């Protein structure tokens, strides 16, 4: 999965996260959590599923992250997408999403779900607007206990990787 930027761009790589990077990952989206725009992630849960976290790294610094959550043998979700402010606006978020979709495909998933306010980023990458209620796995796991559920302004989008016969 490791990728690097072309010459002339900011030099960073995208790879699977390591356990010793959990605190740095949490720091990236801490402001979003405080503002109520992103749900917090528990370090214990992140430790258990660290292989499902992808990070962008410049030198020794984590500059972006995204994770996948696997609901069943065909459906997973892209979530916890965050990029340090000084690296926003250069396509890093899109590269992290693409890396997550590639990882989902490697795991033989057929559908990748996301709930987001940044719909245009995802639609440019081939995601299509859907309804979260088509995905009871997501609703049962995350939406029902979410403190924002009664005022949720996120849009569900779905990316179809392939059709299994």
Buried (B, 14 or more C-beta within 10 A) or exposed (E): EEEEBEEEEEEBBBBBBBEEBBEBBBEBBEEBBEEEBBBEBEEEEBEEBBEBBBBBBBEEEBBBBBBBBBBEEBBBBBBBBBBBEEBEEBBBBBBBBBBBBBBBBEEEBBBBBBBBEBBEBBBEBBBEEBEBEEBEBBBEBBBEEBEEEEEEEBBBBBBEBEEEE
